[in-house]
Amino acid sequence: MRRIPELGAGAVDHRSASRYLLWLVGRQKASTAWGMVTSAVWNASQAFIPVAIGQSLDRGIAGRDSGDLIFWSGVILLLGVVRAAAGIAFYRQTVVSRTVSAGLTVQAVTRHVTKLGGSLSRGQSAGNLTATVTSDVTTIGNGLLHAGRVLGSIVAVIVVTIFMLTISVPLGLMVLVMVPALLALSGLLLRPLYRNQDEYRSQQGRLAARAVDIASGLRVLRGVGGERQFSTAFHTDSAQLRAADTEVARAEANLEAARILMPGLIAAITTYAAALFALDQQVTIGQMVAFYAFAVFLALPLNDIMEGAKQVTQALVSAGRVTALLDTEAPDRARPAVATGTNGAAHLVDRTSGLEVPPSTLMAVACAEPSSAELIARRWARFESSGDVTLDGEPLASLPLSVIRSRVLLARNSDRFFGGTITHEIAPTASPEQLAAAFEVACAADIIDSLPDGSDTRMRGRGRTFSGGELQRLRLARAILAGAEITLLVEPTNAVDAYTEHTVAANLAKYHEALPDDRSTVVFTVSPLLLQHARQVAYVVDGRVVATGSHKELLATHSDYGDLIRRDDALEAGR
């Protein structure tokens, strides 16, 4: 079985949809060349059959020469065998080309999505990405499958036209003019197909995005009574997709009608003209039969050309979507790669908010607006525009993303688990002792002990095996084992009970005292149980720090800070 070639480190040509399709063809040069050869032989051998039939009629039957009849009958048999063998090879090759093209597209998209990381969600919706890796990949493969058939069909039409010219110049010229003219008229139907297909693909992406939103937030929707509103929105989007699909079907129906009409029209006109020429004895009966056979045969390559044009048009639409995704700028582009080392403890300064993370500290940030905590944390991890943030004196925007990811870790409650063992999902390279220590700090040891296979138990995708509080503790254990120089935790305990939260806070403080001097942890929270264990607390209002100190000091000097903490306590008590 043939393997799909690796994408390698070469650049993907995504300057336009057509260039991308040509790049896919270029990645399969030998395969494409073999497909063109087999397609040409397959179609040309069928084009020779009418010539052999005409010769057998004129020389064998009309000329009463049994030797010529047997010879040309053998030629017809040989052409049939050649056509069958070439057809088998060609069809096999088209399937290989479709599979390889789809595989290369999946590799290119996957590699670029991995490079984009967290910035992907700002440029592409989940629905569009889902449609890209499903329907677009298949459509591109089908387009390149039919591209080979189009090339072979063009060769067949050229061969047939040459044969017609050798038999009768007037009839050959008539076909030579008629075929391109009718193809050009039929080509006008491709424009509305392209336009309607593009609109359909856009609506499909929007509907898929809506479905993803509903599926991921179904519990919340049921809790707040928003099912009917989202159901109405989904039905509206679905109706728009149905209308777009109707327009695509109308354009395809027009193209299909032309695909049936055009070969039949050519066959009728050619056969009628050949019959008139035979009555005037300008061509023989065998040549007239050959012309009829040519006219009937032309229906096949012309059919393939029209069908191929439709499939390639749809592939261009899908390739445009893929290139739009590949054009999404990766965070490291257009930034100088500054060589950076870790000389001592990491020191982060955010002049935009006025916050500063000193080396080797357990720091808490209490934000009056919950959105500010998420925004600041994402900015420090450079999931957002970093603004005026420096790491060890270097602007965060100038550092390679790989350096930031290795030194600064952002852990949020929205972080996902995939389907796999707990060990593999949390820290596949950690020793059993390290895993046990991290589970102890995060108060997750009881979770592991309750499982039949311990940390080797497989969890379901997105961690659906566990409750929200259990997932928080497992995420905390994963963040601890990552061992980043600066770990950013956003409300890491807001789904656990007060006793567990107090234990986690005490364990985290104790764990941090034993860490090397180059490690810092910043907890974005308004929980007093976590705030009272932090060495330093920063109080942030409207995205700017207004006070720093210990939890007790801020309670004594800033009433707004105390109100914020008590308000959160009241909300927790009301849950």
C-alpha positions in Angstrom: 0.0 0.0 0.0 1.4 3.4 -1.0 2.1 5.8 1.8 1.1 9.5 1.7 4.4 11.5 1.4 5.5 13.6 4.3 5.0 17.3 4.0 8.6 18.1 5.0 10.0 21.5 5.8 9.3 23.0 2.3 7.1 26.0 2.0 3.5 25.5 1.0 2.5 27.7 -1.9 -0.7 29.3 -0.6 -0.6 32.6 -2.5 -3.8 31.7 -4.3 -6.1 28.8 -4.7 -4.8 27.9 -8.2 -1.2 28.0 -7.0 -2.1 25.8 -4.1 -3.6 23.2 -6.4 -0.5 23.4 -8.7 1.6 22.9 -5.6 -0.3 19.7 -4.8 0.3 18.5 -8.4 4.0 19.4 -8.1 4.3 17.3 -4.9 3.3 14.3 -7.0 5.3 14.9 -10.2 5.9 11.2 -11.1 2.4 10.2 -10.1 0.8 13.0 -12.1 2.9 12.2 -15.2 1.9 8.6 -15.0 -1.7 9.6 -14.6 -1.5 11.8 -17.7 0.1 9.0 -19.8 -2.5 6.4 -18.8 -5.3 8.9 -19.3 -4.0 9.8 -22.8 -3.6 6.1 -23.7 -7.0 5.2 -22.3 -8.8 7.9 -24.3 -6.7 7.8 -27.4 -7.1 4.0 -27.7 -10.8 4.5 -27.7 -10.5 7.2 -30.3 -8.7 4.7 -32.6 -11.6 2.2 -32.4 -13.8 4.1 -34.9 -10.9 4.2 -37.3 -10.4 0.5 -37.1 -14.2 -0.1 -37.5 -14.2 2.1 -40.6 -11.3 0.3 -42.1 -12.8 -3.1 -41.4 -16.0 -2.0 -43.2 -14.3 -0.4 -46.2 -11.5 -3.0 -46.7 -12.9 -6.1 -45.2 -16.7 -6.1 -45.9 -17.1 -3.6 -48.8 -13.8 -4.8 -50.4 -14.6 -8.5 -49.7 -11.1 -9.1 -48.3 -11.3 -11.6 -45.4 -7.7 -11.0 -44.5 -8.2 -7.3 -43.9 -11.4 -8.1 -42.0 -9.6 -10.4 -39.7 -6.6 -8.0 -39.3 -8.8 -5.0 -38.4 -10.9 -7.1 -36.1 -7.7 -8.1 -34.3 -6.8 -4.4 -34.2 -10.2 -3.6 -32.6 -9.7 -6.4 -30.0 -6.1 -5.1 -29.2 -7.4 -1.6 -28.8 -10.1 -2.8 -26.4 -7.5 -4.7 -24.3 -5.1 -1.6 -24.3 -8.0 0.6 -23.3 -9.1 -1.7 -20.5 -5.5 -2.0 -19.1 -4.9 1.8 -19.4 -8.3 2.5 -17.8 -7.5 0.3 -14.8 -4.1 2.0 -14.3 -5.6 5.4 -14.8 -8.5 5.0 -12.3 -6.2 3.5 -9.8 -3.9 6.5 -10.2 -6.7 9.0 -9.8 -7.7 7.5 -6.5 -4.1 7.6 -5.3 -3.9 11.2 -6.4 -7.1 12.1 -4.6 -5.9 10.4 -1.4 -2.4 11.9 -1.5 -3.8 15.4 -2.2 -6.2 15.2 0.7 -3.5 13.8 3.0 -1.1 16.6 2.1 -3.8 19.2 2.7 -4.5 17.7 6.1 -0.8 17.8 6.9 -0.4 21.4 5.8 -3.5 22.6 7.8 -2.5 20.6 10.9 1.1 21.9 10.8 -0.1 25.5 10.4 -2.8 25.2 13.1 -0.2 23.9 15.5 2.0 26.8 14.7 -0.9 29.3 15.2 -1.6 27.8 18.7 -4.0 30.0 20.8 -4.1 32.8 18.2 -6.1 30.5 15.8 -9.4 31.2 17.6 -9.1 35.0 16.8 -8.8 34.4 13.1 -10.8 31.2 12.4 -13.9 29.9 14.0 -14.2 26.2 15.1 -16.9 25.7 12.5 -14.8 26.9 9.6 -11.8 24.8 10.8 -14.1 21.7 11.0 -15.4 22.3 7.5 -11.9 22.8 6.2 -10.6 19.5 7.5 -13.7 17.6 6.4 -15.5 18.8 3.3 -12.7 21.0 1.8 -10.1 18.3 2.0 -12.4 15.8 0.2 -13.4 18.4 -2.4 -9.8 19.2 -3.2 -9.0 15.5 -3.6 -11.9 15.1 -5.9 -10.9 18.1 -8.0 -7.4 16.7 -8.6 -8.9 13.3 -9.3 -11.0 14.8 -12.2 -8.1 17.0 -13.4 -6.3 14.0 -14.8 -9.5 12.9 -16.6 -9.8 16.4 -18.1 -6.3 16.3 -19.5 -6.9 12.8 -21.0 -10.2 13.9 -22.5 -8.6 16.9 -24.1 -6.0 14.6 -25.7 -8.8 12.4 -27.0 -10.7 15.3 -28.5 -7.5 16.4 -30.3 -6.8 12.9 -31.6 -10.4 12.5 -32.9 -10.3 15.9 -34.6 -7.1 15.0 -36.3 -8.6 11.7 -37.6 -11.7 13.6 -38.8 -9.5 16.1 -40.7 -7.6 13.2 -42.4 -10.9 11.7 -43.5 -12.7 14.9 -44.5 -11.4 18.4 -44.1 -14.8 20.1 -44.1 -16.2 17.8 -41.5 -13.1 18.0 -39.4 -13.1 21.8 -39.5 -16.7 21.8 -38.5 -16.0 19.7 -35.4 -12.9 21.8 -34.7 -14.9 25.0 -34.6 -18.0 23.5 -32.9 -16.4 21.8 -29.9 -14.4 24.9 -28.6 -17.4 27.2 -29.2 -19.9 25.0 -27.3 -17.3 24.4 -24.5 -16.9 28.2 -24.2 -20.6 28.7 -23.9 -20.9 25.9 -21.3 -17.9 27.5 -19.5 -20.1 30.6 -18.8 -22.2 28.4 -16.5 -19.1 27.8 -14.2 -19.1 31.4 -13.0 -22.4 31.2 -11.1 -21.4 27.7 -9.9 -18.2 29.2 -8.4 -20.0 32.1 -6.8 -22.8 30.0 -5.4 -20.4 27.3 -4.2 -18.4 30.0 -2.3 -21.5 31.3 -0.6 -22.6 27.8 0.3 -19.2 27.0 1.8 -19.4 30.2 3.9 -22.8 29.4 5.2 -21.7 25.8 5.9 -18.8 27.2 8.1 -21.2 29.5 10.0 -23.7 26.7 10.6 -20.9 24.3 11.8 -19.6 27.1 14.1 -23.1 27.5 15.5 -23.4 23.7 16.1 -20.0 23.6 17.9 -21.1 26.5 20.1 -24.4 24.8 21.0 -22.8 21.4 21.6 -20.0 22.8 23.8 -22.3 25.0 25.8 -25.4 22.8 26.0 -25.3 22.5 29.8 -25.1 26.2 30.2 -27.9 26.8 27.7 -30.2 24.5 29.7 -29.2 26.2 32.9 -30.1 29.7 31.7 -33.0 28.7 29.5 -31.3 29.7 26.3 -32.1 26.6 24.3 -35.0 28.1 22.4 -33.0 31.2 21.4 -30.1 29.2 20.1 -32.5 26.7 18.4 -34.1 29.6 16.6 -30.7 30.9 15.5 -29.6 27.4 14.4 -32.8 27.0 12.3 -32.2 30.4 10.7 -28.7 29.5 9.8 -29.9 26.2 8.5 -32.5 27.8 6.3 -29.8 30.1 4.9 -27.6 27.1 4.1 -30.6 25.4 2.5 -31.2 28.4 0.3 -27.5 28.6 -0.7 -27.5 24.8 -1.4 -30.5 25.4 -3.7 -28.6 28.0 -5.6 -25.7 25.6 -6.0 -28.1 22.8 -7.1 -29.6 25.2 -9.7 -26.1 26.1 -11.1 -25.2 22.4 -11.1 -28.4 21.5 -12.8 -27.8 24.0 -15.6 -24.2 22.6 -16.0 -25.5 19.1 -16.1 -28.1 20.0 -18.7 -25.3 21.5 -20.8 -23.2 18.4 -20.2 -25.9 16.2 -21.7 -27.0 18.6 -24.4 -23.6 19.5 -25.8 -22.3 16.0 -26.8 -25.7 15.0 -28.2 -25.9 18.2 -30.3 -22.4 17.6 -31.6 -23.2 13.9 -32.4 -26.4 14.9 -34.2 -24.9 17.6 -36.3 -21.8 15.6 -37.1 -23.7 12.4 -38.1 -26.2 14.4 -40.2 -23.4 16.2 -42.0 -21.5 12.9 -42.6 -24.6 11.3 -44.0 -25.0 14.2 -46.5 -21.4 13.8 -47.5 -22.0 10.0 -48.0 -25.0 10.6 -50.2 -22.8 12.9 -52.3 -20.2 10.2 -52.3 -17.6 12.6 -50.8 -17.0 9.9 -48.1 -17.3 6.2 -48.0 -19.9 4.2 -46.0 -17.0 3.1 -43.7 -15.9 6.7 -43.2 -19.5 7.7 -42.5 -19.7 5.0 -39.9 -16.4 6.2 -38.5 -17.7 9.7 -38.3 -20.8 8.5 -36.5 -18.6 6.5 -34.1 -16.4 9.6 -33.6 -19.4 11.7 -32.8 -20.8 9.2 -30.3 -17.3 8.8 -28.8 -16.9 12.5 -28.3 -19.8 12.4 -25.8 -17.4 10.6 -23.3 -14.5 13.0 -23.3 -16.7 16.1 -23.5 -18.7 14.7 -20.6 -15.5 14.2 -18.6 -14.4 17.8 -19.5 -17.6 19.3 -18.2 -17.7 17.2 -15.1 -14.0 17.8 -14.4 -14.6 21.6 -14.9 -17.3 21.4 -12.2 -15.2 19.4 -9.8 -12.1 21.7 -10.3 -14.3 24.8 -9.8 -15.5 23.4 -6.5 -11.9 22.4 -5.6 -10.8 26.0 -6.3 -13.4 27.3 -3.8 -12.2 24.8 -1.2 -8.6 25.6 -1.9 -9.4 29.3 -1.4 -10.6 28.4 2.1 -7.5 26.4 2.8 -5.2 29.2 1.6 -7.1 31.7 3.7 -6.3 29.5 6.8 -2.7 29.1 5.7 -2.5 32.9 5.2 -3.3 33.4 8.8 -0.2 34.9 10.2 1.6 32.8 12.8 2.7 34.7 15.9 6.4 34.4 15.2 6.3 35.9 11.7 7.7 39.4 11.1 9.5 39.3 14.4 13.2 39.1 14.9 14.5 35.9 16.4 16.4 37.2 19.4 18.6 34.6 21.1 17.6 34.5 24.8 18.9 32.5 27.6 17.7 32.1 31.2 20.3 33.9 33.2 19.0 33.6 36.7 15.4 34.0 37.8 12.8 35.3 35.4 11.6 38.9 35.9 8.5 40.0 34.2 7.4 43.7 34.0 4.1 44.9 32.5 4.1 48.7 32.1 0.6 48.6 30.6 -0.9 47.5 33.9 1.9 48.5 36.2 2.3 45.0 37.5 5.7 43.4 38.1 6.5 39.8 38.9 9.7 39.6 40.9 11.9 36.6 40.7 11.0 33.5 42.9 7.7 34.6 44.3 4.2 33.3 44.9 2.1 36.3 43.8 -1.7 36.8 43.6 -3.5 39.3 41.4 -7.0 40.3 42.5 -8.9 42.0 39.6 -12.0 44.0 40.2 -13.2 43.0 36.8 -12.9 39.2 36.0 -12.2 40.0 32.3 -9.1 41.9 33.3 -7.5 38.8 34.9 -7.9 36.8 31.7 -6.7 39.7 29.5 -3.5 40.3 31.6 -2.7 36.6 31.8 -3.1 36.1 28.0 -1.0 39.2 27.4 1.9 37.9 29.6 1.8 34.5 27.8 1.5 36.4 24.5 -1.8 34.9 23.4 -2.8 38.5 22.9 -0.8 41.5 21.8 1.8 41.8 24.5 1.9 45.6 24.7 4.6 47.0 26.9 5.7 43.8 28.6 9.3 42.7 29.1 10.8 39.4 30.3 14.3 39.9 31.8 14.5 43.3 30.1 13.6 41.9 26.6 10.3 43.1 25.0 8.0 40.1 25.0 7.0 40.9 21.4 10.6 40.4 20.2 11.1 37.0 21.7 10.5 33.8 19.7 7.3 32.2 20.7 9.0 29.0 21.4 11.1 30.8 24.1 8.0 32.3 25.7 6.2 29.0 25.7 9.1 27.3 27.4 9.4 29.9 30.1 5.9 31.2 30.7 2.9 28.8 31.2 -0.7 29.9 31.2 -3.1 27.5 32.9 -6.8 28.2 32.5 -10.0 26.4 33.3 -10.8 26.2 29.6 -7.7 24.1 28.9 -8.6 20.7 27.5 -7.7 17.1 28.1 -7.7 14.7 25.2 -8.6 11.0 25.3 -5.7 9.1 26.9 -4.3 7.9 30.1 -4.1 10.4 33.0 -0.3 10.0 33.0 0.0 10.7 29.3 -2.4 13.7 29.5 -0.7 15.3 32.5 3.0 14.6 32.2 4.0 11.6 30.1 7.7 11.9 30.9 7.3 12.4 34.7 8.4 9.7 37.1 5.8 8.1 39.4 7.3 10.0 42.4 6.9 13.3 40.6 3.3 12.5 39.6 2.5 11.6 43.2 4.0 14.8 44.5 2.1 16.9 42.1 -1.2 15.1 42.8 -0.5 15.7 46.5 0.0 19.5 46.1 -3.2 19.7 43.9 -5.2 17.6 46.3 -5.8 15.2 43.4 -4.4 12.0 45.1 -7.9 10.9 46.1 -9.0 11.2 42.5 -6.3 8.9 41.3 -6.8 6.5 44.2 -10.5 6.0 43.4 -9.7 4.9 39.8 -9.3 1.2 38.9 -5.9 1.6 37.2 -4.7 4.7 39.0 -3.0 7.2 36.8 -2.9 4.6 34.0 -6.7 4.9 33.7 -7.9 6.3 30.4 -10.0 9.5 30.5 -12.6 10.4 27.9 -12.1 13.3 25.5 -12.2 16.8 27.2 -12.0 15.0 30.5 -15.7 14.1 30.6 -14.8 11.3 33.0 -14.4 13.9 35.8 -16.4 16.7 37.5 -15.4 20.4 37.1 -13.6 20.4 40.5 -11.7 17.3 39.7 -10.6 18.7 36.4 -9.4 21.8 38.1 -7.2 19.8 40.4 -5.8 17.7 37.5 -5.1 20.9 35.5 -3.2 22.3 38.5 -1.1 19.1 38.8 -0.3 19.3 35.1 0.8 23.0 35.5 3.0 22.1 38.5 4.7 19.3 36.5 5.3 21.6 33.5 8.0 23.3 35.6 7.9 26.7 33.8 9.9 29.7 35.2 6.6 31.7 35.4 3.4 29.8 35.9 0.1 31.8 35.5 -3.0 30.3 37.1 -6.4 31.9 36.4 -8.9 31.0 39.1 -7.5 27.5 39.6 -9.9 26.6 42.5 -13.2 28.3 41.9 -15.0 24.9 41.2 -13.8 23.1 44.4 -15.3 23.2 47.9 -13.9 25.5 50.6 -12.0 22.8 52.5 -10.3 21.5 49.4 -9.5 25.1 48.3 -7.9 25.9 51.6 -5.8 22.7 51.4 -4.7 23.5 47.9 -3.7 27.0 48.9 -1.6 25.8 51.8 0.0 23.0 49.7 0.8 25.5 47.0 2.5 27.9 49.4 4.5 25.1 51.0 5.4 23.7 47.6 6.6 27.1 46.4 8.9 27.5 49.3 10.7 24.3 48.2 11.1 25.5 44.6 14.4 26.7 43.1 14.9 30.4 43.1 14.2 30.7 39.3 10.5 29.8 39.6 7.6 32.1 40.1 3.8 31.5 40.3 1.1 34.1 39.7 -2.4 33.3 40.8 -5.2 35.5 39.3 -8.0 35.1 41.9 -10.3 36.9 44.3 -10.6 33.9 46.7 -9.4 34.9 50.2 -8.2 31.4 50.9 -5.6 31.7 48.1 -4.9 35.4 48.6 -3.9 35.0 52.3 -1.2 32.4 51.3 0.4 34.7 48.7 3.6 36.5 49.5 2.4 39.5 47.6 -1.1 40.6 46.4 -1.7 43.2 43.7 -5.1 44.8 43.5 -6.1 45.8 39.9 -8.9 48.1 38.9 -9.7 48.9 35.2 -6.6 47.0 34.1 -4.2 49.0 36.3 -2.7 48.1 39.6 -3.8 50.4 42.4 -2.2 48.8 45.4 0.2 46.0 46.4 0.9 44.3 49.7 -0.2 41.3 51.7 -3.8 40.3 51.9 -4.2 41.6 55.4 -2.6 44.9 54.5 -4.9 45.5 51.6 -7.9 44.6 53.7 -6.9 47.2 56.2 -6.0 50.0 53.8 -8.4 49.6 50.8 -12.1 49.2 51.5 -12.9 48.5 47.8 -10.6 45.5 48.0 -12.4 44.2 51.0 -15.8 44.7 49.3 -14.5 42.7 46.3 -13.4 39.8 48.5 -16.6 39.7 50.5 -18.7 39.9 47.4 -16.9 36.9 46.0 -17.4 35.1 49.3 -21.1 35.8 49.2 -21.4 34.5 45.7 -19.5 31.3 46.7 -21.9 30.9 49.7 -24.9 31.2 47.4 -23.9 28.5 45.0 
